[in-house]
Amino acid sequence: MANVASAEKRNRQRLTRRARNLYHLTSMRTQVKKVRAAITAKDAAAAKAALPGAIQIIDKAAQKGVIDKKTAGRKVSRLTVAVNALPA
């Protein structure tokens, strides 16, 4: 446990950042799962409808520094390719 005031403050900051990062991570993962579920179900309309929301949240997580921007680009690319590969 922290015994110094600055260490206590760093711990508070860590918890605040962790909560903020987890919010962005869980919302991103939820949106990606929705797109992946639509892809698995071969539901092109639902996948194409869910894709823009997922891309927006992935980009927001990268902007906030929760994930790396290259990771975000890779996720967006793979989701887009998978959705476009579905029969129309």
N, C-alpha and C positions, 0 to 999 in steps of 0.2 A: 504494500500500500504506500502511496505517496506521502512523504513526510514534509516536503518543502512546498511552499505556496505555488511556485512556478510549475512543479511537477503535477500538482493537483489541477492547475489550469490546463496543462497539456492533456491531462486525462479527460477533462471535460470536453476539450476541443476534439479529441480523438473520438469520443462517443457521439458528438454532434455530427462530425464528418461521416462516421460509420453509418449512422441512421440515414443521412442524406444519400450516401452512395448506395445503400441497400434499397432505398426507395426507387432510384433510377434503375438499378440492376433488376429488381423483381418485376417492375413494369415492362422493361425491355424483354425479359425472358418470357413473360406472359404473352406479349404481342407476337414474338417469334414462334411460340408454341401454337398460337392460333393459326398462323400462316402454315406452319408445318403440318398441323392437323388437317387443314383444308387440302394441302398437297397430297397427303396420305390418302384422304378420302376421294381423291381425283375430282375435287369440286373446284373447277377453274374460276367460276364466278366469285365464290367466297374467298379464294386465295387472292385474286386480283383486287378484291375489295379490301382485304386486310393488309395487303402489302404496303400501301402508302403510310398507314398508321405505324406499322412496324419500322419502316425506314425513318420516319420522323423521330420516333423514340430512340432508335439506335443512334441517330445523329446527335440527338440531344444529350445522350449519355456520353458520347465522345466529346462533345463541346464542354461538358461539365468536368471532364477528366476522369470519369468513372471507368471508361475503357479507352484503350489507345485508338487513335484515329485510323490506323491501318487495320486494326481488328474490326472496327466499325465498317470500314470499306469492304473488307472481306465478307463480313456477315451480310451486308446489303447485296453484294454481288452474287453470293451463293443463293440467297433467297430469290433474287430476281431471276437468275438463270433457272432455278427450279420451277418457279411460277410460269415463266415463259415456255418451258418445256411441256407444260400440260396441254392436252388437246383442247382446242377451243370449243 
